[in-house]
Amino acid sequence: MLIAVATKEGRKIDQHFGHAERFLLYEVEGSSVKLVDEKKVERYCTYDEEHPLRGHVLRGISDALQGCRAIVCSQIGPAPQEEMGRLGFEVFTLDGEIHASLAELAKVL
């Protein structure tokens, strides 16, 4: 299964969903975790007076992450989490090393 991860440096789950300008995509099968792609996205957390909920940005992120079963980040607000769930993604807030965390997460997905 594909899992998208918000990360600053590519080693740990350490980025807030709304601050991410890219997601690393990992193929996870059992304990095997392999980086397979990187998707650049528009940053969600920017103020837009005309579009305060920034639904168009969330739809753009959703489009970029199509095929992913889950999104993993260090934090996410309730509104974007709910919308990403509505768009078909399971969203998890975790911290720690990417490979170990995703291998553990795969056990419950």
The first five atom37 places (N, CA, C, CB, O) and aatype in JSON, in Angstrom:
{
  "aatype": [12, 10, 9, 0, 19, 0, 16, 11, 6, 7, 1, 11, 9, 3, 5, 8, 13, 7, 8, 0, 6, 1, 13, 10, 10, 18, 6, 19, 6, 7, 15, 15, 19, 11, 10, 19, 3, 6, 11, 11, 19, 6, 1, 18, 4, 16, 18, 3, 6, 6, 8, 14, 10, 1, 7, 8, 19, 10, 1, 7, 9, 15, 3, 0, 10, 5, 7, 4, 1, 0, 9, 19, 4, 15, 5, 9, 7, 14, 0, 14, 5, 6, 6, 12, 7, 1, 10, 7, 13, 6, 19, 13, 16, 10, 3, 7, 6, 9, 8, 0, 15, 10, 0, 6, 10, 0, 11, 19, 10],
  "atom_mask": [
    [1, 1, 1, 1, 1],
    [1, 1, 1, 1, 1],
    [1, 1, 1, 1, 1],
    [1, 1, 1, 1, 1],
    [1, 1, 1, 1, 1],
    [1, 1, 1, 1, 1],
    [1, 1, 1, 1, 1],
    [1, 1, 1, 1, 1],
    [1, 1, 1, 1, 1],
    [1, 1, 1, 0, 1],
    [1, 1, 1, 1, 1],
    [1, 1, 1, 1, 1],
    [1, 1, 1, 1, 1],
    [1, 1, 1, 1, 1],
    [1, 1, 1, 1, 1],
    [1, 1, 1, 1, 1],
    [1, 1, 1, 1, 1],
    [1, 1, 1, 0, 1],
    [1, 1, 1, 1, 1],
    [1, 1, 1, 1, 1],
    [1, 1, 1, 1, 1],
    [1, 1, 1, 1, 1],
    [1, 1, 1, 1, 1],
    [1, 1, 1, 1, 1],
    [1, 1, 1, 1, 1],
    [1, 1, 1, 1, 1],
    [1, 1, 1, 1, 1],
    [1, 1, 1, 1, 1],
    [1, 1, 1, 1, 1],
    [1, 1, 1, 0, 1],
    [1, 1, 1, 1, 1],
    [1, 1, 1, 1, 1],
    [1, 1, 1, 1, 1],
    [1, 1, 1, 1, 1],
    [1, 1, 1, 1, 1],
    [1, 1, 1, 1, 1],
    [1, 1, 1, 1, 1],
    [1, 1, 1, 1, 1],
    [1, 1, 1, 1, 1],
    [1, 1, 1, 1, 1],
    [1, 1, 1, 1, 1],
    [1, 1, 1, 1, 1],
    [1, 1, 1, 1, 1],
    [1, 1, 1, 1, 1],
    [1, 1, 1, 1, 1],
    [1, 1, 1, 1, 1],
    [1, 1, 1, 1, 1],
    [1, 1, 1, 1, 1],
    [1, 1, 1, 1, 1],
    [1, 1, 1, 1, 1],
    [1, 1, 1, 1, 1],
    [1, 1, 1, 1, 1],
    [1, 1, 1, 1, 1],
    [1, 1, 1, 1, 1],
    [1, 1, 1, 0, 1],
    [1, 1, 1, 1, 1],
    [1, 1, 1, 1, 1],
    [1, 1, 1, 1, 1],
    [1, 1, 1, 1, 1],
    [1, 1, 1, 0, 1],
    [1, 1, 1, 1, 1],
    [1, 1, 1, 1, 1],
    [1, 1, 1, 1, 1],
    [1, 1, 1, 1, 1],
    [1, 1, 1, 1, 1],
    [1, 1, 1, 1, 1],
    [1, 1, 1, 0, 1],
    [1, 1, 1, 1, 1],
    [1, 1, 1, 1, 1],
    [1, 1, 1, 1, 1],
    [1, 1, 1, 1, 1],
    [1, 1, 1, 1, 1],
    [1, 1, 1, 1, 1],
    [1, 1, 1, 1, 1],
    [1, 1, 1, 1, 1],
    [1, 1, 1, 1, 1],
    [1, 1, 1, 0, 1],
    [1, 1, 1, 1, 1],
    [1, 1, 1, 1, 1],
    [1, 1, 1, 1, 1],
    [1, 1, 1, 1, 1],
    [1, 1, 1, 1, 1],
    [1, 1, 1, 1, 1],
    [1, 1, 1, 1, 1],
    [1, 1, 1, 0, 1],
    [1, 1, 1, 1, 1],
    [1, 1, 1, 1, 1],
    [1, 1, 1, 0, 1],
    [1, 1, 1, 1, 1],
    [1, 1, 1, 1, 1],
    [1, 1, 1, 1, 1],
    [1, 1, 1, 1, 1],
    [1, 1, 1, 1, 1],
    [1, 1, 1, 1, 1],
    [1, 1, 1, 1, 1],
    [1, 1, 1, 0, 1],
    [1, 1, 1, 1, 1],
    [1, 1, 1, 1, 1],
    [1, 1, 1, 1, 1],
    [1, 1, 1, 1, 1],
    [1, 1, 1, 1, 1],
    [1, 1, 1, 1, 1],
    [1, 1, 1, 1, 1],
    [1, 1, 1, 1, 1],
    [1, 1, 1, 1, 1],
    [1, 1, 1, 1, 1],
    [1, 1, 1, 1, 1],
    [1, 1, 1, 1, 1],
    [1, 1, 1, 1, 1]
  ],
  "atom_positions": [
    [[0.85, -1.18, 0.0], [0.0, 0.0, 0.0], [0.89, 1.24, 0.0], [-0.96, 0.0, 1.22], [2.01, 1.21, 0.51]],
    [[0.38, 2.31, -0.57], [1.1, 3.58, -0.6], [0.68, 4.45, 0.59], [0.85, 4.33, -1.93], [-0.5, 4.57, 0.9]],
    [[1.69, 5.04, 1.24], [1.45, 5.95, 2.35], [2.25, 7.23, 2.09], [1.85, 5.3, 3.72], [3.45, 7.17, 1.79]],
    [[1.59, 8.37, 2.21], [2.24, 9.68, 2.02], [2.69, 10.2, 3.38], [1.27, 10.7, 1.32], [1.96, 10.13, 4.36]],
    [[3.91, 10.74, 3.42], [4.5, 11.2, 4.68], [4.94, 12.66, 4.54], [5.7, 10.31, 5.09], [5.61, 13.03, 3.58]],
    [[4.53, 13.48, 5.52], [5.01, 14.86, 5.61], [6.27, 14.84, 6.47], [3.91, 15.83, 6.22], [6.24, 14.45, 7.64]],
    [[7.39, 15.27, 5.87], [8.67, 15.23, 6.56], [9.53, 16.4, 6.11], [9.39, 13.9, 6.3], [9.49, 16.81, 4.95]],
    [[10.3, 16.93, 7.03], [11.2, 18.04, 6.69], [12.47, 17.53, 6.01], [11.57, 18.85, 7.95], [12.87, 18.03, 4.96]],
    [[13.1, 16.53, 6.61], [14.41, 16.08, 6.17], [14.39, 14.71, 5.49], [15.34, 16.03, 7.33], [15.39, 14.3, 4.9]],
    [[13.25, 14.0, 5.56], [13.18, 12.71, 4.9], [13.56, 11.53, 5.77], [0.0, 0.0, 0.0], [13.62, 10.4, 5.28]],
    [[13.81, 11.75, 7.06], [14.17, 10.65, 7.95], [13.11, 10.41, 9.02], [15.5, 10.94, 8.61], [12.86, 9.27, 9.41]],
    [[12.49, 11.48, 9.47], [11.51, 11.38, 10.54], [10.18, 11.98, 10.11], [12.01, 12.08, 11.81], [10.12, 12.81, 9.2]],
    [[9.11, 11.54, 10.77], [7.8, 12.16, 10.6], [7.82, 13.38, 11.51], [6.59, 11.15, 10.95], [7.63, 13.26, 12.72]],
    [[8.05, 14.54, 10.92], [8.29, 15.72, 11.75], [7.72, 17.0, 11.14], [9.77, 15.89, 11.98], [8.2, 18.1, 11.43]],
    [[6.71, 16.87, 10.29], [6.16, 18.07, 9.67], [4.65, 18.11, 9.81], [6.56, 18.13, 8.21], [3.95, 17.11, 9.64]],
    [[4.17, 19.3, 10.1], [2.73, 19.59, 10.18], [2.16, 19.49, 8.77], [2.45, 21.0, 10.81], [2.77, 19.97, 7.82]],
    [[0.99, 18.87, 8.64], [0.33, 18.72, 7.34], [0.26, 20.05, 6.6], [-1.07, 18.15, 7.52], [0.61, 20.13, 5.43]],
    [[-0.18, 21.09, 7.29], [-0.39, 22.39, 6.65], [0.87, 23.1, 6.23], [0.0, 0.0, 0.0], [0.8, 24.05, 5.45]],
    [[2.02, 22.66, 6.73], [3.29, 23.3, 6.36], [4.01, 22.56, 5.24], [4.2, 23.4, 7.56], [4.99, 23.05, 4.69]],
    [[3.51, 21.38, 4.91], [4.19, 20.54, 3.91], [4.06, 21.14, 2.51], [3.62, 19.13, 3.93], [2.98, 21.53, 2.08]],
    [[5.18, 21.19, 1.82], [5.21, 21.59, 0.42], [5.56, 20.4, -0.46], [6.22, 22.72, 0.2], [5.68, 20.51, -1.68]],
    [[5.72, 19.24, 0.2], [5.95, 17.98, -0.51], [5.59, 16.84, 0.42], [7.44, 17.86, -0.99], [5.6, 16.98, 1.65]],
    [[5.26, 15.72, -0.17], [5.02, 14.48, 0.57], [5.88, 13.41, -0.06], [3.5, 14.08, 0.57], [5.98, 13.32, -1.28]],
    [[6.51, 12.6, 0.78], [7.24, 11.45, 0.29], [6.28, 10.27, 0.3], [8.52, 11.15, 1.15], [5.55, 10.06, 1.27]],
    [[6.27, 9.5, -0.79], [5.37, 8.36, -0.92], [6.16, 7.07, -0.73], [4.65, 8.36, -2.29], [7.18, 6.84, -1.38]],
    [[5.66, 6.25, 0.18], [6.31, 4.99, 0.51], [5.4, 3.83, 0.17], [6.71, 4.95, 1.99], [4.2, 3.86, 0.45]],
    [[5.97, 2.8, -0.43], [5.28, 1.54, -0.65], [5.58, 0.69, 0.58], [5.74, 0.81, -1.99], [6.74, 0.43, 0.91]],
    [[4.52, 0.26, 1.27], [4.68, -0.51, 2.5], [4.02, -1.87, 2.32], [4.08, 0.25, 3.73], [2.83, -1.96, 2.03]],
    [[4.82, -2.91, 2.49], [4.32, -4.29, 2.43], [4.94, -5.04, 3.6], [4.68, -4.99, 1.05], [6.13, -5.35, 3.6]],
    [[4.11, -5.31, 4.6], [4.62, -5.96, 5.8], [5.63, -5.06, 6.47], [0.0, 0.0, 0.0], [5.34, -3.9, 6.78]],
    [[6.83, -5.58, 6.69], [7.88, -4.77, 7.32], [8.77, -4.06, 6.29], [8.74, -5.65, 8.21], [9.71, -3.35, 6.66]],
    [[8.46, -4.25, 5.0], [9.23, -3.61, 3.94], [8.66, -2.21, 3.67], [9.22, -4.47, 2.65], [7.47, -2.06, 3.37]],
    [[9.53, -1.21, 3.77], [9.14, 0.19, 3.55], [10.12, 0.78, 2.54], [9.15, 1.02, 4.9], [11.32, 0.87, 2.79]],
    [[9.57, 1.18, 1.37], [10.43, 1.65, 0.29], [9.93, 2.99, -0.23], [10.49, 0.61, -0.86], [8.75, 3.13, -0.58]],
    [[10.81, 3.98, -0.29], [10.49, 5.28, -0.88], [10.33, 5.1, -2.38], [11.6, 6.35, -0.56], [11.21, 4.57, -3.05]],
    [[9.16, 5.55, -2.92], [8.91, 5.34, -4.34], [8.65, 6.64, -5.11], [7.74, 4.42, -4.51], [8.73, 6.64, -6.34]],
    [[8.33, 7.73, -4.41], [8.02, 8.96, -5.14], [8.01, 10.15, -4.19], [6.66, 8.84, -5.86], [8.0, 9.99, -2.97]],
    [[8.0, 11.32, -4.77], [7.86, 12.58, -4.03], [6.86, 13.43, -4.79], [9.25, 13.32, -3.86], [6.98, 13.61, -6.01]],
    [[5.88, 13.96, -4.07], [4.87, 14.8, -4.69], [4.92, 16.2, -4.08], [3.47, 14.18, -4.53], [4.78, 16.36, -2.87]],
    [[5.13, 17.18, -4.92], [5.12, 18.57, -4.47], [3.68, 19.07, -4.47], [6.02, 19.48, -5.37], [2.91, 18.75, -5.37]],
    [[3.34, 19.85, -3.43], [1.98, 20.35, -3.27], [2.03, 21.81, -2.84], [1.19, 19.5, -2.24], [3.06, 22.31, -2.39]],
    [[0.9, 22.48, -2.99], [0.78, 23.84, -2.48], [0.6, 23.76, -0.98], [-0.42, 24.6, -3.15], [-0.18, 22.94, -0.48]],
    [[1.3, 24.6, -0.27], [1.21, 24.64, 1.19], [-0.2, 25.03, 1.62], [2.26, 25.62, 1.78], [-0.74, 26.03, 1.14]],
    [[-0.8, 24.25, 2.52], [-2.17, 24.51, 2.97], [-2.24, 25.71, 3.91], [-2.73, 23.28, 3.67], [-3.14, 26.54, 3.77]],
    [[-1.32, 25.82, 4.84], [-1.39, 26.88, 5.86], [-0.82, 28.21, 5.35], [-0.64, 26.44, 7.12], [0.32, 28.58, 5.65]],
    [[-1.63, 28.89, 4.58], [-1.34, 30.26, 4.17], [-2.67, 30.99, 4.23], [-0.68, 30.34, 2.73], [-3.71, 30.42, 3.91]],
    [[-2.63, 32.23, 4.62], [-3.88, 32.96, 4.78], [-4.4, 33.43, 3.43], [-3.69, 34.15, 5.73], [-3.66, 34.0, 2.62]],
    [[-5.67, 33.17, 3.2], [-6.33, 33.61, 1.98], [-7.69, 34.15, 2.38], [-6.45, 32.43, 0.92], [-8.61, 33.39, 2.68]],
    [[-7.81, 35.45, 2.39], [-9.03, 36.1, 2.85], [-10.27, 35.64, 2.08], [-8.89, 37.59, 2.73], [-11.35, 35.51, 2.65]],
    [[-10.11, 35.39, 0.79], [-11.24, 34.99, -0.04], [-11.6, 33.51, 0.11], [-10.95, 35.3, -1.48], [-12.73, 33.12, -0.19]],
    [[-10.65, 32.71, 0.56], [-10.88, 31.26, 0.7], [-10.29, 30.78, 2.03], [-10.24, 30.47, -0.5], [-9.27, 30.09, 2.02]],
    [[-10.9, 31.13, 3.16], [-10.29, 30.81, 4.45], [-10.15, 29.32, 4.73], [-11.1, 31.44, 5.53], [-9.23, 28.92, 5.44]],
    [[-11.02, 28.48, 4.2], [-10.9, 27.03, 4.45], [-9.98, 26.34, 3.45], [-12.28, 26.38, 4.4], [-9.58, 25.2, 3.66]],
    [[-9.65, 27.02, 2.37], [-8.67, 26.55, 1.38], [-9.0, 25.17, 0.84], [-7.3, 26.53, 1.99], [-8.11, 24.34, 0.63]],
    [[-10.29, 24.92, 0.61], [-10.72, 23.63, 0.07], [-10.07, 23.3, -1.25], [0.0, 0.0, 0.0], [-9.78, 22.13, -1.53]],
    [[-9.84, 24.31, -2.08], [-9.2, 24.06, -3.38], [-7.78, 23.53, -3.2], [-9.19, 25.34, -4.23], [-7.31, 22.73, -4.01]],
    [[-7.09, 23.97, -2.14], [-5.73, 23.48, -1.89], [-5.8, 22.02, -1.43], [-5.01, 24.35, -0.82], [-4.98, 21.2, -1.86]],
    [[-6.76, 21.7, -0.57], [-6.91, 20.31, -0.11], [-7.25, 19.39, -1.27], [-8.0, 20.22, 0.98], [-6.76, 18.26, -1.32]],
    [[-8.07, 19.84, -2.2], [-8.37, 19.02, -3.37], [-7.12, 18.83, -4.23], [-9.5, 19.68, -4.21], [-6.92, 17.75, -4.79]],
    [[-6.29, 19.86, -4.33], [-5.03, 19.73, -5.06], [-4.08, 18.73, -4.4], [0.0, 0.0, 0.0], [-3.42, 17.95, -5.09]],
    [[-4.02, 18.76, -3.07], [-3.2, 17.8, -2.34], [-3.75, 16.39, -2.56], [-3.16, 18.14, -0.82], [-3.0, 15.44, -2.79]],
    [[-5.07, 16.27, -2.49], [-5.72, 14.98, -2.73], [-5.37, 14.45, -4.12], [-7.25, 15.11, -2.57], [-5.05, 13.27, -4.27]],
    [[-5.44, 15.3, -5.12], [-5.11, 14.88, -6.48], [-3.66, 14.39, -6.57], [-5.33, 16.05, -7.46], [-3.38, 13.39, -7.22]],
    [[-2.75, 15.12, -5.91], [-1.33, 14.76, -5.95], [-1.07, 13.42, -5.27], [-0.49, 15.84, -5.3], [-0.16, 12.68, -5.65]],
    [[-1.88, 13.1, -4.25], [-1.65, 11.9, -3.46], [-2.56, 10.74, -3.84], [-1.82, 12.21, -2.0], [-2.67, 9.76, -3.09]],
    [[-3.22, 10.83, -5.0], [-4.1, 9.75, -5.44], [-3.34, 8.43, -5.44], [-4.68, 10.05, -6.83], [-2.18, 8.37, -5.85]],
    [[-4.01, 7.4, -4.99], [-3.4, 6.08, -4.91], [-2.86, 5.77, -3.53], [0.0, 0.0, 0.0], [-2.57, 4.61, -3.22]],
    [[-2.72, 6.79, -2.69], [-2.25, 6.58, -1.32], [-3.42, 6.18, -0.44], [-1.57, 7.85, -0.76], [-4.52, 6.74, -0.54]],
    [[-3.19, 5.23, 0.41], [-4.24, 4.82, 1.36], [-4.28, 5.75, 2.56], [-4.01, 3.38, 1.82], [-5.35, 6.02, 3.1]],
    [[-3.11, 6.23, 2.97], [-3.04, 7.02, 4.2], [-2.06, 8.19, 4.03], [-2.62, 6.14, 5.38], [-1.19, 8.19, 3.16]],
    [[-2.26, 9.17, 4.91], [-1.36, 10.31, 5.03], [-0.87, 10.33, 6.47], [-2.07, 11.67, 4.63], [-1.66, 10.19, 7.4]],
    [[0.43, 10.49, 6.64], [1.03, 10.53, 7.96], [1.76, 11.85, 8.11], [2.0, 9.32, 8.19], [2.54, 12.25, 7.25]],
    [[1.49, 12.53, 9.23], [2.14, 13.81, 9.51], [2.29, 13.95, 11.03], [1.32, 15.01, 8.91], [1.75, 13.14, 11.78]],
    [[3.02, 14.97, 11.47], [3.2, 15.16, 12.91], [1.99, 15.83, 13.55], [4.45, 15.98, 13.17], [1.7, 15.59, 14.71]],
    [[1.3, 16.68, 12.8], [0.11, 17.37, 13.29], [-0.78, 17.73, 12.1], [0.49, 18.64, 14.11], [-0.32, 17.88, 10.97]],
    [[-2.08, 17.88, 12.4], [-3.04, 18.34, 11.4], [-4.24, 18.9, 12.14], [-3.45, 17.19, 10.42], [-4.66, 18.34, 13.16]],
    [[-4.79, 19.97, 11.65], [-5.97, 20.55, 12.25], [-7.21, 19.72, 11.96], [0.0, 0.0, 0.0], [-7.21, 18.92, 11.03]],
    [[-8.27, 19.91, 12.76], [-9.48, 19.1, 12.57], [-10.16, 19.32, 11.22], [-10.45, 19.39, 13.66], [-10.65, 18.35, 10.63]],
    [[-10.21, 20.54, 10.72], [-10.9, 20.8, 9.44], [-10.19, 20.11, 8.27], [-10.99, 22.31, 9.19], [-10.85, 19.42, 7.5]],
    [[-8.86, 20.28, 8.1], [-8.22, 19.58, 7.0], [-8.22, 18.06, 7.18], [-6.79, 20.07, 6.84], [-8.29, 17.32, 6.2]],
    [[-8.15, 17.59, 8.42], [-8.19, 16.15, 8.64], [-9.54, 15.58, 8.21], [-7.91, 15.82, 10.12], [-9.6, 14.54, 7.56]],
    [[-10.6, 16.27, 8.58], [-11.93, 15.81, 8.19], [-12.1, 15.83, 6.67], [-12.99, 16.69, 8.85], [-12.64, 14.89, 6.1]],
    [[-11.63, 16.89, 6.03], [-11.77, 16.99, 4.58], [-10.94, 15.94, 3.87], [-11.37, 18.39, 4.1], [-11.4, 15.34, 2.89]],
    [[-9.71, 15.69, 4.33], [-8.89, 14.66, 3.68], [-9.52, 13.29, 3.88], [-7.45, 14.68, 4.25], [-9.42, 12.43, 3.0]],
    [[-10.16, 13.07, 5.02], [-10.9, 11.83, 5.24], [-12.06, 11.71, 4.27], [0.0, 0.0, 0.0], [-12.3, 10.64, 3.7]],
    [[-12.77, 12.81, 4.07], [-13.89, 12.83, 3.13], [-13.4, 12.55, 1.71], [-14.62, 14.18, 3.19], [-14.12, 11.96, 0.9]],
    [[-12.19, 12.98, 1.41], [-11.61, 12.77, 0.08], [-11.01, 11.37, -0.09], [-10.54, 13.82, -0.19], [-10.47, 11.05, -1.14]],
    [[-11.11, 10.54, 0.97], [-10.71, 9.15, 0.83], [-9.42, 8.7, 1.49], [0.0, 0.0, 0.0], [-8.96, 7.59, 1.25]],
    [[-8.83, 9.55, 2.31], [-7.57, 9.2, 2.95], [-7.75, 8.94, 4.44], [-6.53, 10.31, 2.74], [-8.52, 9.64, 5.1]],
    [[-7.05, 7.96, 4.96], [-6.93, 7.81, 6.4], [-5.77, 8.71, 6.8], [-6.71, 6.29, 6.83], [-4.71, 8.67, 6.18]],
    [[-5.95, 9.51, 7.83], [-4.92, 10.46, 8.25], [-4.46, 10.1, 9.66], [-5.45, 11.92, 8.2], [-5.27, 9.91, 10.57]],
    [[-3.14, 9.99, 9.84], [-2.56, 9.62, 11.12], [-1.53, 10.66, 11.54], [-1.92, 8.22, 11.05], [-0.76, 11.15, 10.72]],
    [[-1.54, 11.0, 12.82], [-0.49, 11.86, 13.37], [0.44, 10.96, 14.18], [-1.09, 13.02, 14.27], [0.04, 10.31, 15.14]],
    [[1.69, 10.95, 13.75], [2.72, 10.14, 14.38], [3.99, 10.97, 14.47], [2.97, 8.82, 13.59], [4.11, 12.02, 13.85]],
    [[4.93, 10.48, 15.25], [6.27, 11.05, 15.21], [7.24, 9.89, 15.31], [6.5, 12.09, 16.36], [6.9, 8.81, 15.79]],
    [[8.44, 10.12, 14.87], [9.44, 9.06, 14.9], [10.04, 8.82, 13.53], [0.0, 0.0, 0.0], [9.72, 9.51, 12.56]],
    [[10.9, 7.83, 13.48], [11.6, 7.47, 12.25], [10.59, 6.89, 11.25], [12.75, 6.47, 12.53], [9.74, 6.08, 11.62]],
    [[10.7, 7.3, 10.01], [9.7, 6.95, 8.99], [9.56, 5.44, 8.81], [10.04, 7.59, 7.66], [8.46, 4.91, 8.91]],
    [[10.65, 4.76, 8.55], [10.57, 3.33, 8.22], [9.94, 2.52, 9.35], [11.96, 2.78, 7.9], [9.04, 1.73, 9.1]],
    [[10.4, 2.72, 10.57], [9.86, 1.96, 11.7], [8.39, 2.32, 11.94], [10.69, 2.23, 12.98], [7.58, 1.43, 12.2]],
    [[8.06, 3.59, 11.86], [6.68, 4.03, 12.1], [5.73, 3.46, 11.06], [6.6, 5.55, 12.1], [4.63, 3.01, 11.4]],
    [[6.12, 3.48, 9.79], [5.24, 2.96, 8.75], [5.09, 1.44, 8.82], [5.78, 3.36, 7.38], [4.02, 0.91, 8.55]],
    [[6.16, 0.76, 9.2], [6.07, -0.7, 9.37], [5.08, -1.04, 10.48], [7.47, -1.3, 9.68], [4.33, -2.01, 10.37]],
    [[5.08, -0.26, 11.56], [4.12, -0.48, 12.65], [2.7, -0.12, 12.22], [4.52, 0.35, 13.9], [1.76, -0.85, 12.52]],
    [[2.56, 1.0, 11.52], [1.25, 1.42, 11.06], [0.62, 0.39, 10.12], [1.35, 2.78, 10.36], [-0.59, 0.15, 10.16]],
    [[1.44, -0.2, 9.27], [0.95, -1.19, 8.3], [0.3, -2.4, 9.0], [2.09, -1.67, 7.41], [-0.55, -3.06, 8.42]],
    [[0.71, -2.66, 10.22], [0.13, -3.8, 10.96], [-1.34, -3.6, 11.29], [0.9, -4.03, 12.24], [-2.07, -4.57, 11.48]],
    [[-1.77, -2.34, 11.36], [-3.17, -2.06, 11.72], [-4.02, -1.6, 10.53], [-3.2, -1.0, 12.8], [-5.23, -1.44, 10.66]],
    [[-3.4, -1.4, 9.38], [-4.15, -0.98, 8.19], [-4.6, -2.18, 7.38], [-3.31, -0.06, 7.32], [-5.25, -2.01, 6.34]]
  ]
}
